[in-house]
């Protein structure tokens, strides 16, 4: 099991990091007091939660005096031979101060110690000095956008940022309405229609005779070639923007023949490319 302790400077992006981890399959718990970590870790490793294969917890100075136990807690976890990694989110002092001023949020130590933002950042850095030294991963977010941070998280814990993206390929029929939730829509009503052949009308694009009919035309081959080329170019761009879900819709008139055929082909193509992809056919069963 992967167990990640997310900590770091307030304003450095810990909440965004937790969301990024959640998007790649981690079960995330935010703002947990350090003293609760050993019991929670024990529960995750040896308790009733064996289905949890990836867990991330966020703990930081929001815990006030409770956070002072962090180093002894980390020692306890290591002494119990529990395998964990520490992800530390950091940024320069001036960037952190600017972020707090821009968002008008209060630094946790400002209320606890009645000090200015600048002094709060300096004191927090001192409190976290030993945790910083123990960190397995350190990400400086000073120059990172939210999308870039998400990509960095995905690269760290998946090894490949493309694995953070889940793609759904869906066929549909325009006669039953559009697909407003789709990110990309392709209209294949321009391709030869098997519906007008009596022997193919009751079949669908899942049946070999329909697929063979649709694909025997040169205009279909040209369309598929260009479709694959556009998708191969576009998907990495979505990955670089930190997108976690992409819905690609392919529509024909009734959603049974042409759209199903091309959706299945695109699904197979993306599988071969190594993406996490699923396929569905919204209107295939409609009359």
Order of alpha helices (4+ residues) and beta strands (2+ residues): beta-alpha-beta-alpha-beta-alpha-beta-alpha-alpha-alpha-alpha-beta-alpha-beta-beta-alpha-alpha-alpha-beta-alpha-beta
